[in-house]
């Protein structure tokens, strides 16, 4: 499966540990940066498309598998694609690769759509579901 979106970043000193290697938990922050950039590229505006409609999403699950360490000042790409779509949740899958193409990590998050007034899971709205389904089809 292909990744239809990539967002380039550079490792900052504060993201590394004493060995100059990216601290393991920061890969989830990288996933968040990629997720937000991908949604923005799809013209999904958080305030307009979620908050104004009484909706939000939370992360129900997050996973990272580490392959090769990223180090201070290296450029890397956060690649993102849509994974499985369910009634009230969908997955984003990520590849975190150094700019020279070396695969450093893969990650996934499951976003759960929630009703802001109740805090309970709710169905993904039709327009968002259609967008996610279209993007998932591009990745396959």
N, C-alpha and C positions, 0 to 999 in steps of 0.2 A: 504494500500500500504506500502511496505517495503522501508527502506532506505538502499541501498547497500553499503554506504560509511559512515564512521565516523572518525572524526579527534579530538583527545583529546587535550584540552588546560587547563590552570589554570588562574583564574581571577587575574589580576595584580592590585596593589593598584591604579595606575593611571587610571584604567578603572572604578573606583567607585566614587560615590558622597559622600557628607558629612555623610551620614548614613551608608556608607560601602557597599552600594548596587550598582550593575553595572548600570551606567548611561544609560538611555534608548536608546540613539543614537548609543551606542557601539554595540548593537545587529546587526546593519547593518555591522559594521566592522567584527564582528564574522562571518556573512554570507560570507563576502569577503574572509576571511581566509579559510573557508570551501570550497568555490567555487574554489579558486586557488589550494588548496590541492587535491580536487577531480579531477580537470582537469589534474593536474600533475600525479595523480595515473592512469589516462586514457591515459597517454603518449601524452597529448596535450601540446605542447610547444609553448608558446605565440609568441616568435620571429619567429620560424619556420613555425607555422601553421596559423598565422595571419599576422604579420608585413611583412614577406618576400613575402607574397602573395597579398600585397596591401589591406589587410583587417584589421578590428578591430571590437570590439563590445563595446557598451555603455549600460548603464542600463536605460531602458525605464520606469521602474516602480519598486518600492520596497515597501514591506509591512511587518509589524511585529505585532504579537499579543502576548501580555505578559500574562503569567500565574502565575509563581512563581519567585520571585527575585533570582538572583545569587548574591553571596557576595564574598568579598575579600578572596582570596586563595582557593576557592572551585574549584575542577576539574569539567570540563564539556565536553560533546561531542557535536560537530557540525555535525549533520547527514545531508547528502545531497542526493537528487535524482533529476532526470530530470522530469519535468512536461510537459505541453503542448508544442508541436513543431509546429510552423507556417512557412510561406514562408521565412521570414527574421528575425524571433525571436524565442526564446525558453525560457522556464521557468526553474528555479531551485527552488526547495522547500527544506526548512531546518527545522529540529527539533533541538532545543538547549536544551539539557537535562543534569542535574547534573550527575556526575559519579555514584551516587547511584540509578539512574533511574528516578528521579523526573523530570517531563516535565516542563521546564521553559518558553519556548517561541517557536512559530513557525513563520517562515518568508518565503517570496518568493521574487524572483527578476526575471524580464524579461530582458533578454539580447537581444539587437537588433544588428544584423550584419550590419556593415557599410563599404562602400568603402572609404578607407583613402584619395583618391585623390579628391573625391567630397563631402565627409561627409554625403552622403545619404545612406539610407537603401538599402541593396542588399540581394539577396538570400543567404541562408546558403549553403556553398560548399558541394557537394555530400558526400565526405568522412566524414566530420564533421556531416552532417545530419544522415548518416548511423550509426555512433558511438552513437549519441544522441538517435536515435530510438532504438538501441540495449539496451542501458542503461535504457530507459523508459520501455522497455518490461521486464527487470529484476525486476523493482520496482513494477510492477503490479501483 
